[in-house]
Amino acid sequence: MRKQLHIIFRLVMFSCILLFVSQEASAQITFSVKNQTIRQTIRVIEKKADYSFFYTDKLPGLDQRISLTVNNESIDAVLEKVFKGSSISYKIESGKQVVLTLKSEQNAPQKGDKKTITGVVADRRGEPLIGVTVRVEGENIGTATDIDGRFSLEAPVGAKVSFSYIGYVSQSHTVNKQNVYNVSLSEDSQVLEEVVVVGYGSMKRKDITTAVSVVSTADIEERPIMTAAQAIQGKAAGIQVVQPSGMPGSGVTIRVRGATSVQASNEPLYVVDGLPSDDISNISPNDIESMQILKDASSAAIYGARAANGVVLITTKRGKIGAPQVKMSAYVGFSKLGKKIDALNTEQYKDLMKDLKAVSDVAPNIPESETRYVDWTDLFFGTGVNQNYQLSVANGTEKLQYFVSGGYSDEQGIVEKAHFNRYNFRANLDSEQTKWLKMALNFAYSHTGGQWVNESRSSLRAGSILSVVNTPPFMQKRNPYDPNEYDEQAYGARILNPLAANAADSNTNTDHINGSLGFTVDILKGLKFKTTFGIELTNEHWDYYLDPISTSDGRGTKGRVEESFSRNFEWLFENLLTYDCSFNKHNLSILGGATQQRAQYNGSWMAGFDLAESYPDIHSISAANQLDKDACGSSASAWTLASFLGRVAYNYDSRYLLTVNFRADGSSRFAPGHRWGTFPSVSAGWRISGEKFMQPLQDIVTDLKLRAGWGMNGNQGGFGNYAYMASMSVSKLPVSEGNLYPGLAIKPGSAANKELTWEKTSQWNLGLDLTMFDSRLSFSVDAYYKKTTDLLLTVSLPENVVPSSVTRNDGEMVNKGMEFTLSSQNFKGNFQWNTDFNISFNRNKLTKLGLNKVYYYAEMYESKEKAVILKEGLPLGTFFGYISEGVDPETGDIIYRDLNGNGFIDPEDRTTLGNAQPKFIYGMTNTFSYAGFDLSVFLQGSQGNKIFNASRIDMEGMTDFRNQSVRVLDRWKRPGMITNVPRVGNTENNHNSSRFVEDGSYLRLKTVTLSYNFPKKWLNKIHLSRLQAYVTGQNLFTLTKYKGYDPEVNAFGGDSVAQGVDYGTYPQSRAVIFGLNVEF
């Protein structure tokens, strides 16, 4: 820790020194002259910029009149404009001196002759731009600007030379008798020309007819995110991203326009550089160039069988033609518990036990002399440390471009044993083998390691988070009589304190390799063939070790070890043929192809106990004297997917647009005869702003487009590869005197279903895109209706039926909603202010169930009652239980509403209690820039969702020896007392009820980042092109009425039905991060 603090101190001191030195920034020039001579203009410049001009009064051209307005431009750019078209040549000497001479007219080159031209490319503020592509149009001649923005190129006289740079408006200049071409590029505000990646291709944003969200990756380097999925949260309309747990390395759940399935997968399909994947946690966010989300069926139908939940397209960075780019980024951050839940102190706890003892015999006898006190929250939750270091190199020529990156990320959580790290390496290579053959090679490797703690469970089941509150306050960290053991004794009662609950080591190590090799052949003009072969290999090792000494559980079995190994290998072979052509104002693009994908999984696991105490460092099966026969086994499975796909995209003058997609998929996961599914889509667009009747509004309306589309997708993920077949269950019977038939006992498991087939999701989408005031204001709205049929469900059969269950297509579900996106450039110029806002509304409903009309989920350990109901007419995540009407002032017990009116409370009085789905979600980012400083403020929130706070059952139940939260200080104690906390000792007060259902709405300051970009002119002296220092605050405050640690929670992870349950889940933390981004 001390070493890390030293590192941060040095980084901060280095940044401060650079900030101080960088203040010697060169001033820019602003003035305006009208019909003035060049001689008069020179005098204005001398006053404004403190430059001295040297020339003879007889120099021709000094009396030439000009009109000129410059705003915050460099001296080079100003002089270029002043003397343009005149016979005067200038040269800037040291000491702010400008020498003027007469241009030489001798030996003027003729058209076609080659000459060397030089110059500087800068932005409107005069800052040099590195890596600008300078190319002779129509020729295989090009270069790129260096670190000072300078270039040198041999070009034919009369040829056009183009200057292009991402995010800036391109320019072209004709080569004439000039030798120096200083170019000033302005930022590109025409977002409509932005190229957006779509399925198996790309399109200009203005020509898209479907619902596609583009997620900005501009601020990824300044946010402490471990996975790319976290970068989506709050940044795109219609996308709900929830991090169910704050534990390092825990995943996120993503829902695109709501959940579409009960048991099959609800996660979107990820496509990374063209390869489909189910997980992107292995990708470094710094390697990502762009992210697009295909939200409606008409955009995602090209991926057919796996696209019912949307598609996230990720393109990683690649090399570019120009000067080498070396980038380094590093940050170090510290995190703390965001909210503390106070528990009773020792005296308060003894008073509680006295009250409990008066009505129950479960309370321990605590002597009055017991005064010891431990604040378990302060002892258990510490300071987390986040570190991230990334390095990349990119370069390219006309024939070869490459991008290579590597990095290390490490996150130590606020709980001591919670830890996650990742090593990542990537190499992307593009090569032009011949004029008609191009090759692309991608390779990525990552290693992740995670150490996990016990969460989302009762403290009586070693739930460490709830144990923080439930552990009696006088208990110590270690047994006072044996320091090798944790303290578990509470005067006759036993509980694992938070440290003992996490005594076991649980570690996962994963190696992931992803690679692809592709060739693109230019057959004819506009006709291309692309073939790609890709692989994805994942090896995972999990090990568990409970020592035989420190806990009573370990002593009971003399320790325990568990290990599992798994290997998953997938390959994809893809062949695509594309044709693009344009004639007059007609534009046509045709795509056809076939793909085949196969996956093979193998896994094994075993467990043992009775460990040798004399070898505590051996944490493997080899240290176990006995094996646990019921925890040993292996498995293997495979699946194959074959597909044919096609697309036709047509537009006339980018005004009338039509796109038709088709895909046919055959999956081995379904029964023969039902394996193939067809997934068509069609979408159309009308650019209203392109019509003649809109011309009077062209200064106001930059672009106005109406979109409509329909499509169908399928779902095959999230359930077994052989669900259509009958399954058998196996148990092991050891040899013994009383067992006449030892060996494997095999019995029926689930029934076969030879009609099992795809879940199908069809979707209508209607959208409007509006851009105004030269793209300074952009607005989009989408309305959608999404219906899923043939829901895949495992249906339980009556108890007297063998087998006991069957997987079948057994339901229907609907999602409908609206999305709004607004982006504005509020201020431009020296001071810039941009705003991005999105808000989404979604309504989910299960409209049909087949054999069984109701299902229950999420059983609570304390009440033994299930908290979530699945039923026709209700949304997913609906809570179920009794309605609490408060505490009876006379008895101190909870009053439950008698809904069936039979005079007493029974299970028939249970009803729905709200649901976990929000009424709307939203996000807003404001970015301010001035004088090299950037401030970004990102707000994200959810409104209208409920949370079942099951943690309160354990923290306010008051039925046993466990400590409680300070809320029980308001418990009922005498007749006539008015309170909302019931009396002690009555388990009937802890039924699943509305008492524990809370408003989970929140508004969170997700991140706020202040950064400073050091001036490029100063950086050039130390051979840097960019140096940025920043500080970021994450989760700094959250506005919510929720009483738990954090409202962004789910004890059941990514479960689509059991949502919004808090049961001792690892809380989110607040963090402050210090970082540097450097480019050489």
Protein Blocks (a to p, Z undefined) as FASTA:
>chain_A
ZZmmmmmmmmmmmmmmmmmmmmmcccddddddehiafklmmmmmmmmnopacdddfklgh
jlpccddddehiafklmmmmmmgoiabdcdddehiiacdddddfehiacehiacdddddd
ddfkopacehiacddehiacdddddfkopacddddehiacddddehiacddddddfbfbd
cddddddfblmlpccddehiacdfklpcbdcddddfklmmmpccfbfklmmgopaghiac
ddfbfcehiacdddeeiafbfklcfbdcddeehiacfbfklpcfklpmbdcddfbfklmm
mnommmmnopaddddddddeddddddddddddddddfbdcddddfklmmmmmmmmmmmoc
kbccddfklmbdcdfklmmpccddddddddddddddfkbccdddddddddddfbfklccd
dddddddddddfblmbccdddddddddddddddehiafklopaklmmmmpcfkbcfbdfk
lmkbccfbeghiacddfklmmmpccddddddddddddddddfbghiacdddddddddddd
ddddddfklpmklmmnnpaadddddddddddddddddddddehjbccddddddddddddd
dddddddehiafklmmbccfklpmbdcfklgccdddddddddddddddddehhlaccddd
ddddddfkbcehilpccdddddddddfklpmklmmmmmmmmbdcddddddddddfehiaf
klmpccdddddddddfklmbgcjddddfbdcdfkbccdddddddddddddeehhlaccdd
dddddddehiacdddddfkbccfbdcddfbdcddddddddddddfbgcjbdcdddddddd
dddddfbdckbmcdcehiafklopafbdcdehiaehiacddddebjafknopacdddfko
nopacfklgccebjfbdfbdcdddddddeehiacdddddddehiacddfklmmmmnopaf
bdcdfklmmpcfbghiacfbdcehiaklmgccfklpccfbdcddfbacddddddfklmmm
nopabdcdddddehkbccdfbfbfblcdcfkljafklghiaehiacddddddddddddZZ
